[in-house]
Structures are given as structure tokens and as C-alpha cells.
Amino acid sequence: MIESKVLAAMAHPLRRRLLDVLKVEGPATVSALAERTGQAVGNISHHMKVLAAAGLVDEAPELAGDRRERWWRIRAGSLSWSARDYTDDPAATAVAEAAESLNLDHHLSLVRAWQAGRESYPAAWQDAAFSTDAWLRLSPAELDEFREELIGLIVRWARREIPDDGQERDAVFTFAYGIPAKP
């Protein structure tokens, strides 16, 4: 189970974005992160310290050109949680629910940004982008099996070695939810 302090650190839109930037673009300095996000260096520095205290990022001093330069990298691994993991602690449950809500808002904002600006992408990217949905009739055990297979597929693609074949590759965001619902 993920500690609630980790979820609390993630339950901030800028910190969530900083984690994404580090995940996609690799290690960076506070100055580079500030430029990338349009934030003040002092603000980024504060948020990086919060992320470090939660164990989500580490300093990368070996990348520094001098003692004043601070580089940060994301810690390996992915995070997965459920508010049900915290039912014995109402405060932790509230943090987990807030993190889930922020995560969904973040996912939807990425999709909405794509929809608003897709015309600026080459036709090949517009043709390859997709959305899909389906209504499945599953038991809880089958939903669990489906989840494991889908996450396994995403993880396989996320961890694959990028071929050196001259093809253009850009960051692509994917997400999926599998939830009981009524039509």
C-alpha cells in the first residue's frame, strides 16, 4: 500500500505535471522544469522538495555541472492505489480520494488539450490517435484479469527499448478505466 504522504504529494496539479515531465523527458534541473512549466524557479524548487520527501523523485548530483546546479530524476516504478486501501484511516481515505480525483482531472485535461489542438499535429498523428470504449459483462474476478492484461500491455510498451530506426517518436499518453457502471 502506498503511504498517504505519497498520495498527498501527488495531489497537486503542478507536482503531478512535474512527475510527468520527468517521466517523459528524463532528469532535469529546477530551472529547466520552471521553463518547461512556466513557473518560478523558487516554486519548482519547493515542489521538488515535497516530491523528494515523499520518495517520488531523487536528486541526480552526478549530472550537475557545478555545485549550484540541482538535477532531479523520477524514481523508477509506477503507482497504483485504491481509496479502499485506506478505509481504517479517514484522513488517508480523503487523501486517496483527492489523489484519484486529481488523477482523473489530469487525464481528462490531456485529452481535452489534444482535442483542442489536434489540427496542429501532422495527419499521421491525427490518424493514429484513438479513443475507444466498450461495455463488458464481467465478474469481479474477470475485471481483475482484464485489468492485469491491460496494464501488462501498457507496461510492456512503456518499458520497451526504443528502436533506433530513424522514425519520429513523440510522447503519447494512454489511460484506461474499468469500472462497474450503469448505461
Secondary structure, DSSP 4 states (H G I P E B T S, - for coil): ---HHHHHHHSSHHHHHHHHHHHHH--EEHHHHHHHHT--HHHHHHHHHHHHHTTSEEE-GGG-SSTT--EEEEPSS-----GGGGTT-HHHHHHHHHHHHHHHHHHHHHHHHHHHHGGGS-HHHHHH-----------HHHHHHHHHHHHHHHHHHHHSPPP-SS-----------------
